[in-house]
């Protein structure tokens, strides 16, 4: 029963706390002066719901799925606090990206710093050097991979991915890297699949054209969540 009630309580609490976050996002105070004319995104009720659901899933993954990367409750506690804040940042960044196709540095850089600090503390309280080092490598590798794609697309006359996506890849890669390479690779691959599917749907619906752009951050985040939850060896522990 604990495996059900603890994540459920976390989901409810996070969802309630997400209500003022959703209202703040509706105010679009994050916009730059040249973005003020962009149509209003409308209600952001989904931000609170998403924050609640994802928070519950993350807590369940950390506390109730056996994993060598989470050897005891001190590590689980630090990881929970760290990843819940990263989840909050991710929801805000997704809403902003959907609105103005931009991932603001004023949220991205503090998130990266907090994540690095949280993972370092998790390593010190019992996680060990191995998952910390793997996390750093995964973050750098993910960011480098996305940077290469961004530079390649720029050389071809377009910018399919921005530097915000590159920084987001560092964050997501570092999170997944703590748990394992399988989670990292699965999350990155799933992000491309979700992004490709979304692009096709937008083209079919004529919401964008072949030369248009769309928010790629949210598909990256969805892919990372899928990698965290459904990488090989994880699924059996979830159900």
C-alpha positions in Angstrom: 0.0 0.0 0.0 2.9 2.3 0.7 4.0 2.1 -2.9 0.6 3.5 -3.9 -0.1 6.1 -1.1 3.3 7.8 -0.9 3.5 8.7 -4.6 -0.2 9.6 -4.6 0.2 12.0 -1.6 3.2 13.6 -3.3 1.2 14.0 -6.6 -1.7 15.7 -4.8 0.6 18.0 -2.8 2.7 18.9 -5.9 -0.4 19.5 -7.9 -1.8 21.9 -5.3 1.5 23.7 -5.1 1.5 23.9 -8.9 -1.7 26.0 -9.0 0.2 29.3 -8.2 2.9 28.2 -10.7 0.2 27.8 -13.4 -1.2 31.2 -12.6 2.3 32.8 -12.8 2.8 31.2 -16.2 -0.5 32.6 -17.4 0.8 36.1 -16.6 3.7 35.5 -19.1 6.1 37.8 -17.1 8.9 35.7 -18.6 8.5 37.3 -22.0 11.0 39.6 -23.6 9.8 43.0 -24.9 9.8 41.7 -28.5 7.5 38.8 -27.4 4.8 40.9 -25.9 2.7 40.7 -29.1 2.6 36.9 -29.1 -1.0 35.7 -28.5 -1.8 34.8 -25.0 -1.3 31.1 -24.2 -4.5 31.1 -22.2 -5.1 28.8 -19.2 -2.2 26.8 -17.9 -4.2 24.5 -15.7 -2.3 21.6 -17.3 1.0 22.8 -15.6 -0.4 22.0 -12.1 -1.7 18.6 -13.3 1.6 17.7 -15.0 3.6 18.7 -12.0 1.5 16.5 -9.8 1.6 13.5 -12.0 5.3 13.6 -12.9 6.3 14.3 -9.2 4.4 11.2 -8.1 6.1 9.1 -10.8 9.5 10.3 -10.0 9.1 9.6 -6.3 7.8 6.1 -7.1 10.8 5.5 -9.3 13.3 6.6 -6.7 11.8 4.9 -3.6 10.1 1.8 -4.8 12.0 0.5 -7.8 15.1 -1.4 -6.7 18.2 0.3 -8.2 21.9 0.1 -7.3 22.0 3.9 -7.9 19.7 4.4 -4.9 21.4 2.3 -2.2 19.6 3.8 0.8 17.1 6.3 2.2 19.6 9.2 2.5 20.3 9.0 -1.2 16.6 8.5 -2.0 15.8 11.6 0.1 18.4 13.8 -1.6 17.5 12.6 -5.1 13.8 13.2 -4.4 14.3 16.8 -3.3 16.7 17.4 -6.3 14.5 15.8 -9.0 11.3 17.3 -7.7 12.8 20.8 -8.1 14.1 19.8 -11.6 10.6 18.6 -12.4 9.2 22.0 -11.3 11.7 23.8 -13.5 10.9 21.4 -16.4 7.2 22.2 -16.2 7.9 25.9 -16.3 10.4 25.6 -19.1 7.9 23.4 -21.1 5.2 26.0 -20.8 7.6 28.8 -21.8 8.9 26.9 -24.8 5.4 26.2 -26.0 4.6 29.9 -25.7 7.6 31.6 -27.1 9.9 28.8 -28.3 12.5 29.7 -25.8 14.1 28.1 -22.7 15.1 31.1 -20.5 18.6 31.1 -19.0 17.3 32.6 -15.8 15.6 29.2 -15.1 18.0 26.9 -17.0 21.3 27.9 -15.3 20.0 27.7 -11.7 18.4 24.4 -12.5 21.7 23.1 -13.8 23.5 24.4 -10.7 21.0 22.9 -8.3 21.0 19.6 -10.1 24.8 19.3 -9.9 24.8 20.3 -6.3 22.0 17.8 -5.4 23.7 14.9 -7.2 27.0 15.7 -5.5 25.3 15.6 -2.1 23.6 12.3 -3.1 27.0 10.9 -3.9 28.5 12.1 -0.6 25.6 10.6 1.6 26.0 7.1 0.1 25.5 7.2 -3.6 29.2 6.9 -4.3 31.4 8.2 -7.1 30.3 5.9 -9.8 26.7 7.2 -10.4 27.9 10.8 -9.9 30.7 10.4 -12.5 28.3 8.6 -14.9 25.8 11.5 -14.5 28.5 14.1 -15.4 29.6 12.1 -18.4 26.0 11.5 -19.5 25.2 15.2 -19.2 28.2 16.2 -21.2 27.6 13.6 -23.8 24.0 14.5 -24.2 24.7 18.2 -24.5 27.6 17.5 -26.9 25.3 15.4 -29.1 22.6 18.1 -29.2 25.2 20.8 -29.8 26.5 18.8 -32.8 23.0 18.6 -34.2 22.4 22.3 -33.7 25.7 23.2 -35.4 25.0 20.9 -38.3 21.5 22.3 -38.8 22.9 25.9 -38.6 25.5 25.0 -41.3 22.7 23.9 -43.5 20.9 27.2 -43.1 18.5 26.6 -40.3 18.5 26.2 -36.6 16.3 23.2 -35.8 17.7 23.1 -32.2 18.7 26.1 -30.2 21.2 26.5 -27.4 18.4 26.2 -24.9 17.8 22.7 -26.1 21.5 21.9 -25.8 21.4 23.1 -22.1 18.2 21.1 -21.5 20.0 18.0 -22.9 22.7 18.5 -20.4 20.2 18.6 -17.6 18.2 15.6 -18.8 21.3 13.5 -19.6 22.7 14.2 -16.1 19.4 13.1 -14.4 19.2 9.9 -16.4 22.9 9.2 -16.2 22.7 8.9 -12.4 20.4 5.9 -12.9 22.3 4.2 -15.8 23.3 4.3 -19.4 20.2 2.4 -20.4 18.0 5.1 -19.0 20.1 7.8 -20.8 20.1 6.2 -24.2 16.4 5.3 -23.9 15.5 8.8 -22.8 17.4 10.5 -25.7 16.0 8.1 -28.3 12.5 8.5 -26.9 12.8 12.2 -27.1 13.6 12.0 -30.8 10.7 9.7 -31.4 8.2 12.0 -29.5 9.6 15.0 -31.2 9.3 13.4 -34.7 5.8 12.2 -34.0 4.8 15.7 -32.8 6.3 17.3 -35.9 4.3 15.0 -38.2 1.1 15.7 -36.3 1.7 19.4 -36.5 2.4 19.2 -40.3 -0.7 17.1 -40.9 -2.8 19.5 -38.9 -1.1 22.4 -40.8 -0.1 24.1 -37.6 3.5 24.4 -39.0 5.0 24.2 -42.4 8.1 22.4 -43.5 10.3 25.4 -42.7 8.5 26.2 -39.5 9.8 25.6 -36.0 8.1 24.2 -32.9 8.9 23.8 -29.3 11.3 20.8 -29.0 11.9 21.1 -25.3 8.7 19.4 -24.2 9.3 16.3 -26.4 12.8 16.0 -24.9 11.3 16.1 -21.4 8.7 13.5 -22.2 11.4 11.3 -23.7 13.5 11.6 -20.6 10.6 10.6 -18.4 9.9 7.6 -20.6 13.6 6.7 -20.3 13.5 7.0 -16.5 10.4 4.9 -16.2 10.7 2.3 -19.0 14.3 1.7 -19.7 15.3 -2.0 -19.8 15.3 -3.5 -16.3 13.1 -0.8 -14.9 9.6 -1.8 -16.1 9.4 -4.9 -13.9 9.9 -2.8 -10.7 7.2 -0.3 -11.6 4.2 -2.7 -11.6 
